[in-house]
Amino acid sequence: MFKEIAVTILGQKYDLSLVICTDKISRHNTLAYPLSKSEGEILLNPAHKGQYSVANLFIHSCAHLAGYRHGKAMDKYENKIAKDVTMG
């Protein structure tokens, strides 16, 4: 599922590192770090996912790496990706 989401949002040639972490590393639910135009890193902390699924947090982080900022356009994009990818 993660690979399908990442490829859909970032493309085949994007080099992405995913770290599933605990509070020892981050108390955030997700963080996205762009390292260059074609590579980045995402940290996901399932202990702080709240009302969101891990897939939704991953979509959110990938959208940030693709250049989206919080707002209506990002929300609409994330909803589309969630329907297309996670629900098939």
N, C-alpha and C positions, 0 to 999 in steps of 0.2 A: 504494500500500500504506500509506504513512504517513497519508494522509487517512482511509482506512477505519479504521485502528486508532484514530486520534485521535477520530473521530466516535463510534465504538463505545464508547470509554471516557469521553470528556469531553462528548460531545453536539455537536449542530450549531452551537450559539451560542457555543461556547468559541473564543476567539481565541488561536491557538497559533503561536509562532514557533519554527522548527527551524533550528539552526545546526550544520552539519557542520564540525568544526574539526580542527585539528592540535595538536601539543604546545605550540605558541606561545601558544595560548589556554588549554588545559587538558590536564593529564596524566591526568585521570579518563576512564573509558570513557563515562560519561554523567552529566549533572547536570540537575536539573529545578528551575526557579525559578518558583514561583507569584507572579504580579504582582498578582492580585486573584482574586475568586471565579470570574471568567469569562475570565481570560487568564493565560498563562504562557509560559515559554521553556524550550526543551530544547537542551542542547549535547550532541552525539554526537561522539566521537573514535574512528573505526574502527580506528586504529592500536593502540588498547588494548582491543579488544573481547574478546580472549582466546577462551574457549570459547563465547562467546555470539554469536548472529547480531545484526546491526544491528537487525533487526526485534524481537528479544527485548529489546534494550536500550531501544528506543523504547517498547515495551509497558511495561517496568519504570518508565520515567520518567513516562509518562502515568498509570500507576497511582498513583505518588506525588502527582502533581498532582490526582488524584481523591480523595486523602486516605488512601490505603493506607500502612501502615508495614511494615517488614520483619517477616516471620513467616509462619506456616503459611497464614493467610488470604490474604495477598498472593501467596504462591507458588501456591496453588490458583487464585486469580483469574487470574494471569498465564498459567498453563497453559491455562485455559479460553479466554481471549482468543486465545492463540496457535493453538489448534486451530480456533476459530471463524473467525478472520480470515485468518491466513496460510496455512492449509491448506484453507480454503474450505468 
